Amino acid sequence: MQRWLAGLETTTRLAFHAAWMATLATAILHFHWLAAGIAFLVCILRFILQAIIVNKTAKDLNDRRRYYWSLPVFDVLQPLQSLRWKLYCLFRKKSEFLRK
């Protein structure tokens, strides 16, 4: 169940980014400025909520740093890291992960 939920999170993250970029591009090409503005605002709202949650968690864990500009980088790197791990596990046996 955990593998399915982790894959679902990555899939929905990628779907969200694809959807808002496609909506923004289509709206701009067809001069629908309200739709383009809404797509941009949804992206900004997600970034603000993500920054609040990540920075509050960092504060609760006694981390003095603040994470604002690294969040978009993490949004790109997390699916790539998940893909790398899935490919790594795909070519390994289950016995290689168990304690000896």
C-alpha positions in Angstrom: 0.0 0.0 0.0 2.9 2.4 0.8 4.4 1.9 -2.6 1.1 2.7 -4.3 0.6 5.8 -2.2 4.1 7.1 -2.9 3.6 6.5 -6.6 0.2 8.3 -6.5 1.8 11.4 -4.9 4.5 11.5 -7.6 1.9 11.0 -10.3 -0.5 13.7 -9.0 2.4 16.1 -8.7 3.5 15.6 -12.3 -0.2 15.7 -13.4 -0.7 19.0 -11.6 2.4 20.6 -13.2 1.4 19.4 -16.6 -2.1 20.6 -16.2 -1.3 24.1 -15.1 1.4 24.6 -17.7 -0.9 23.3 -20.5 -3.7 25.5 -19.2 -1.5 28.6 -19.0 0.0 28.0 -22.5 -3.4 27.3 -24.1 -5.0 30.3 -22.5 -2.2 32.6 -23.6 -2.3 31.3 -27.1 -6.1 31.8 -27.3 -6.0 35.2 -25.5 -8.1 33.9 -22.6 -6.4 36.1 -20.0 -8.8 35.1 -17.1 -8.0 31.4 -17.5 -4.3 32.2 -17.7 -4.5 34.3 -14.6 -6.4 31.5 -12.7 -3.8 28.9 -13.8 -1.0 31.2 -12.6 -2.8 31.9 -9.3 -3.4 28.2 -8.6 0.4 27.6 -9.1 1.3 30.5 -6.8 -1.2 29.3 -4.2 0.3 25.8 -4.2 3.8 27.3 -3.9 2.7 29.5 -0.9 1.0 26.6 0.9 4.0 24.4 0.2 6.3 27.0 1.6 4.2 27.5 4.7 4.0 23.8 5.4 7.7 23.0 4.8 8.9 26.0 6.8 6.6 25.3 9.7 7.8 21.7 9.7 11.4 22.9 9.6 10.8 25.2 12.5 9.2 22.4 14.5 12.3 20.3 13.9 14.5 23.1 15.1 16.0 23.9 11.7 17.0 27.5 11.4 17.0 27.6 7.6 14.0 28.7 5.5 13.1 27.0 2.3 11.5 29.2 -0.3 13.7 29.2 -3.4 14.7 25.6 -3.1 11.0 24.4 -3.2 10.7 24.5 -7.0 14.0 22.6 -7.3 12.7 19.9 -4.9 9.5 19.7 -7.0 11.6 18.7 -10.0 14.1 16.5 -8.2 11.6 14.5 -6.2 10.0 12.7 -9.1 13.4 12.1 -10.7 14.7 10.6 -7.4 11.6 8.4 -7.2 12.2 7.2 -10.7 15.8 6.5 -10.0 14.9 4.5 -6.9 12.2 2.5 -8.8 14.6 1.6 -11.6 17.2 0.6 -9.0 14.7 -1.7 -7.2 13.4 -3.1 -10.5 16.8 -4.7 -11.3 17.5 -6.0 -7.7 16.3 -9.1 -5.9 14.2 -8.8 -2.8 16.8 -10.7 -0.8 19.3 -7.8 -1.4 17.1 -5.5 0.7 16.7 -7.8 3.7 19.0 -7.8 6.7 21.4 -10.6 7.0 
